[in-house]
Amino acid sequence: MSNTIYIKNMVCPRCISTVSRVLRDLNLEFKAIKLGEVELVSILEETERNALAEKLQDSGFNIINDRKAQLIEQMKTLVVEKVHHSNQEPDLKWADTVTGELNLDYKYLSSLFSSVESITFEQYIINQKIERVKELIVYDELTLSEIAFQLHYSSVAYLSNQFKKVTGMTPTQFKKSVDKNRKSLDEI
């Protein structure tokens, strides 16, 4: 058994706070906590693991026990971190990034992702980027050109075309619409 626990649905810093609170409430010591993953000081007994699973579930999280599900969750977490919580490099290559982080062949990971999630990994990345674009449009602090630059789109036209393909409306139509129809990150 490992002292690393993989947790589904951790998508933001608030999730990290919630999970750390759950761990403290159960008197479980941890070395590190990040999106989707907790490194505990020691390996959990079965009763501790069950109590943790129950408390996490009460907060909307789930422990992931299956290795393939862990890999997929790590891929999703990596995308969420890069798209929503960092200033990714302009020349970010997802295949290289995922391979570097997970130390597995990209073709295998991409195929695994598609077989379980019923969309391609590339489409998942696009969906996350579009949700980020929606968020930035709603905030109304940046122009569409600035949003395109921040998310490393080659042009505003490319961002607009991709946005329309995913949402059925242009960014301008979205901005003017009453229903902003945003999804939480764990629903994408």
Residue pairs with C-beta under 8 A, 6 or more apart in sequence:
1 43
1 44
2 43
3 39
3 40
3 41
3 42
3 43
3 44
4 37
4 38
4 39
4 40
5 37
5 38
5 40
5 44
5 52
5 63
6 36
6 37
6 63
6 64
6 69
6 70
6 73
6 74
7 19
7 36
7 37
7 38
7 56
7 61
7 62
7 63
7 64
7 73
8 36
8 61
8 62
8 63
8 64
8 69
8 73
8 186
9 15
9 60
9 61
9 62
9 186
10 16
10 19
10 35
10 36
10 37
10 61
10 77
11 35
11 77
11 80
11 84
11 184
11 185
11 186
12 35
12 84
12 85
12 185
13 85
15 35
15 61
16 33
16 34
16 35
18 59
18 61
19 33
19 38
19 56
19 59
19 61
20 30
20 33
22 52
22 55
22 56
22 59
23 29
23 30
23 33
23 38
23 40
23 52
25 55
26 48
26 51
26 52
26 55
28 40
28 44
28 48
28 52
29 40
29 41
29 42
30 38
30 39
30 40
30 41
31 39
31 40
31 41
32 38
32 39
33 39
35 77
35 80
35 81
35 85
36 73
36 74
36 76
36 77
37 74
37 77
44 52
49 63
52 63
53 62
53 63
56 62
56 63
60 186
64 70
64 73
68 112
68 116
69 116
71 102
71 104
71 109
71 112
72 112
72 113
72 116
72 117
74 101
74 102
75 98
75 102
75 109
75 113
75 121
75 124
76 124
78 97
78 98
78 101
79 94
79 124
79 125
79 128
80 128
80 185
82 88
82 92
82 97
83 125
83 128
83 129
83 132
83 151
84 128
84 132
84 135
84 185
87 150
88 152
90 152
92 152
94 121
94 122
94 125
95 106
95 110
96 106
98 106
98 109
98 121
99 105
99 106
99 109
102 109
109 121
110 120
110 121
110 122
113 120
113 121
113 124
114 120
114 121
117 124
119 127
124 188
126 162
126 166
127 166
127 188
128 185
128 188
129 151
129 162
130 162
130 163
130 166
130 167
131 182
131 183
131 185
131 188
132 151
133 147
133 151
133 159
133 163
133 171
134 167
134 174
134 180
134 181
134 182
135 182
136 142
136 147
136 150
137 144
137 147
137 171
137 174
137 175
138 180
138 182
140 175
142 150
144 156
144 159
144 160
144 171
144 172
145 156
147 159
148 155
148 156
148 158
148 159
151 159
153 159
153 162
159 171
160 170
160 171
163 169
163 170
163 171
163 174
164 170
167 174
167 181
169 177
174 180
